């Protein structure tokens, strides 16, 4: 009628061994989160804040490497003056870096 002690111990050890076998996989996901996913989310948040803070007179670098001064900002596009009297319209997402004021001296 009763389960012998040998059977009860075998069932307990199999549960522990299956949990121990999943431990490396769980640990890999935790490391993946802290090394890849979390920094990427932080970078995206900083990029979004930079795009929302764009204003007339800011000096920027586009994704294509063009340096210029922002002359007009709309919801989706930014007009960038790349040379005296020469303007280019680019998408806000194409702005990669916001430069400190006075970096571009030739404009």
Secondary structure, 3 states (H helix, E strand, C coil): CCCCHHHHHHHHHHHHHHHHHHHHHHHHHHHHHHHHHHHHHHHHHHHHHHHHCCCCCCEEEECCCCEEEEEEECCCEEEEEEECCEEEEEEHHHEEEEECCCCCCCC
